[in-house]
Amino acid sequence: MFISCIVNSVAAIVNCSSVEDNLF
């Protein structure tokens, strides 16, 4: 799931339940 956040950094907040997970 974190991979999708990196690819979709713009919608990372919406796609990721937590911003911290997006950073990692």
LUMDODREN-382500 format. One record per atom (N, C-alpha, C, O): residue in three letters; atom name; x, y, z. Coordinates in Angstrom, 1 decimal. Each point is the difference from the previous one (the first is absolute). Layout:
LUMDODREN-382500
 type atom     px     py     pz
  ALA   CA      X      Y      Z
...
***
This chain:
LUMDODREN-382500
 type atom     px     py     pz
  MET    N    0.8   -1.2    0.0
  MET   CA   -0.8    1.2    0.0
  MET    C    0.9    1.2    0.0
  MET    O   -0.4    1.0   -0.7
  PHE    N    1.4   -1.0    1.5
  PHE   CA    0.9    1.2    0.0
  PHE    C    0.6    0.3   -1.4
  PHE    O    0.3    1.2   -0.3
  ILE    N   -0.2   -2.2   -0.5
  ILE   CA    0.6    0.2   -1.4
  ILE    C   -1.0    0.9   -0.7
  ILE    O    0.5    1.0   -0.7
  SER    N   -1.8   -1.2    0.8
  SER   CA   -1.0    0.8   -0.7
  SER    C    0.1    1.4    0.4
  SER    O   -0.1    1.0   -0.7
  CYS    N    0.4   -0.8    2.0
  CYS   CA    0.1    1.4    0.6
  CYS    C    1.1    0.7   -0.7
  CYS    O   -0.1    1.2   -0.3
  ILE    N    1.3   -1.9    0.2
  ILE   CA    1.1    0.7   -0.6
  ILE    C   -0.3    0.4   -1.5
  ILE    O    0.4    1.1   -0.4
  VAL    N   -1.0   -2.0   -0.3
  VAL   CA   -0.3    0.3   -1.4
  VAL    C   -1.0    1.1   -0.1
  VAL    O    0.1    0.9   -0.8
  ASN    N   -1.1   -1.0    1.7
  ASN   CA   -1.1    1.1    0.0
  ASN    C    0.2    0.9    1.1
  ASN    O   -0.8    0.2    0.9
  SER    N    2.0    0.5   -0.8
  SER   CA    0.3    0.9    1.1
  SER    C   -1.1    1.1    0.1
  SER    O   -0.3    0.5    1.1
  VAL    N   -0.3   -0.1   -2.2
  VAL   CA   -1.0    1.0    0.0
  VAL    C   -1.2   -0.5    0.8
  VAL    O   -0.6    0.8    0.8
  ALA    N    0.1   -2.0   -1.1
  ALA   CA   -1.1   -0.5    0.7
  ALA    C    0.4   -1.0    1.1
  ALA    O   -0.8   -0.8    0.5
  ALA    N    2.0    0.9    0.0
  ALA   CA    0.5   -0.9    1.0
  ALA    C   -0.8    0.2    1.3
  ALA    O   -0.3   -1.0    0.6
  ILE    N   -0.1    2.2   -0.3
  ILE   CA   -0.7    0.2    1.2
  ILE    C   -1.4   -0.7    0.0
  ILE    O   -0.5   -0.5    1.0
  VAL    N   -0.1    0.6   -2.2
  VAL   CA   -1.3   -0.7   -0.2
  VAL    C    0.1   -1.5    0.0
  VAL    O   -0.7   -0.7    0.6
  ASN    N    1.8    0.3   -1.4
  ASN   CA    0.2   -1.5   -0.1
  ASN    C    0.5   -0.6    1.2
  ASN    O   -0.4   -1.1    0.4
  CYS    N    1.4    1.8    0.3
  CYS   CA    0.6   -0.6    1.2
  CYS    C   -0.9    0.4    1.2
  CYS    O   -0.4    1.2    0.1
  SER    N    0.2   -2.1    0.8
  SER   CA   -0.8    0.3    1.2
  SER    C    0.9    0.9    0.9
  SER    O   -0.6    0.8    0.8
  SER    N    1.9   -0.9   -0.9
  SER   CA    0.9    0.8    0.9
  SER    C    1.1    0.6   -0.9
  SER    O    0.6   -0.7   -0.8
  VAL    N   -0.3    1.9    1.1
  VAL   CA    1.1    0.7   -0.8
  VAL    C    1.4   -0.7    0.4
  VAL    O    0.8   -0.1   -0.9
  GLU    N   -0.7   -0.3    2.1
  GLU   CA    1.3   -0.6    0.4
  GLU    C    0.3   -1.2   -0.8
  GLU    O    1.2   -0.2   -0.4
  ASP    N   -2.2   -0.6    0.1
  ASP   CA    0.3   -1.2   -0.9
  ASP    C    0.5    0.4   -1.4
  ASP    O    0.8   -0.7   -0.6
  ASN    N   -1.3    1.8    0.2
  ASN   CA    0.4    0.5   -1.4
  ASN    C    1.5    0.3    0.0
  ASN    O    0.7   -0.2   -0.9
  LEU    N   -0.2    0.8    2.0
  LEU   CA    1.4    0.4    0.1
  LEU    C    0.9   -1.2   -0.1
  LEU    O    1.0    0.0   -0.6
  PHE    N   -1.4   -1.1    1.3
  PHE   CA    0.8   -1.2    0.0
  PHE    C   -0.2   -0.8   -1.3
  PHE    O    0.6   -1.1   -0.1
***
